[in-house]
Amino acid sequence: MLTLHFLNVGHGDCTFVELPSGRLMMIDINNSKSLPEQDAAALAEAKGLSLSEFKAVRLVEAKRTWEEYYKSLLVDPHDYYAANFSGKSVFRYIQTHPDMDHMSGLHRFFWQEKVPLDNFWDVAHGKECEESSFTNSPYAWIDWDIYSKLRQGEGPDKSQHKVLTNLRGATGEYWTDDNIEILSPTQDLIDACDNKDSYNDCSYVLKISYGGRNVILPGDAEGPAWDSMLDNPGATALQCDILKASHHGRKSGYDEDAVNAMSPTAVICSVGKKPSTDASDEYASHGAKVLSTRYYGSIKVQISHYGDIWIYNHKGERIHDIT
């Protein structure tokens, strides 16, 4: 069984992957449990409510407002880990790219809670940050500082882990036996990101294969990265059954040619703070079932050895099947 947990972490990403080998993989982290005003407005509109009604009207059966209900769906990554994987080491943590909404919570998860870590995947970029740049920021300097240590192989209490900076096409039995393929980045994409000081297009884009099914996890990849992948390894290599929508499901991460090539049956959106730039309709136009953590809470996808796919909401209710 291959099981992917797409956590509902607000504006950011965090995915746990239980691999058939028994290893636990973690991709990015964000520990925001706030509900941005734009998200609240989008949820209110979906319910046919004004924003004030969304915040004030109480659900009779739950004795809480809609706003309180949707806040309750947000999860903290360590709390989720403790509830589902307690005592298990993270065999492979993958930092898709160095944006703070993909690493907020590193300090708590690995330093304070001391979750064991075996391998740390990182892109060999040149981004640097100063502590002063975090003044009045929603993010914490300590997370960037811990990221800087982790990418050097340094863990808490002088522990150490292996650091890998693999690029497209890299091979190695220490991870290919989990049927993971690196579709991006390349050194050219990383260099271009360093030159413009914008790092979405140096995101790790991974394909995991199991049971004759493919899952693509693209970080925040945008147009240049998708164009590069369409050129090499090519459209055929992009075909997938499950796609995690790039850049939180925003239009900036949606590429029509790439989605045509991928032809996903289901698209999972890890969303936050983007109602006006949502690309759900564009993904749905390709025939995909689009499921959002904004509405379903954390989403779990299971793929059996025979290729059956079951998708569950935060309550454990099956909400979609692919057979």
SULDASUL-V413047 format. One record per helix or strand of 2 or more residues. SS is the DSSP state (H for helix, E for strand). FROM is the first residue (numbers start at 0). TO is the last residue. Records with the same first field share a line. If there is no record, write none. Layout:
BEGIN
SS = FROM-TO / FROM-TO
END
This chain:
BEGIN
E = 1-5 / 14-17 / 23-26 / 57-58 / 63-64 / 89-93 / 116-120 / 161-163 / 179-183 / 204-209 / 212-216 / 241-243 / 265-268 / 288-291 / 298-302 / 308-311 / 317-321
H = 36-45 / 50-55 / 65-71 / 76-84 / 99-101 / 105-111 / 130-133 / 140-149 / 155-157 / 172-175 / 186-195 / 199-201 / 222-237 / 245-248 / 250-252 / 255-261 / 274-276 / 279-283 / 292-295
END
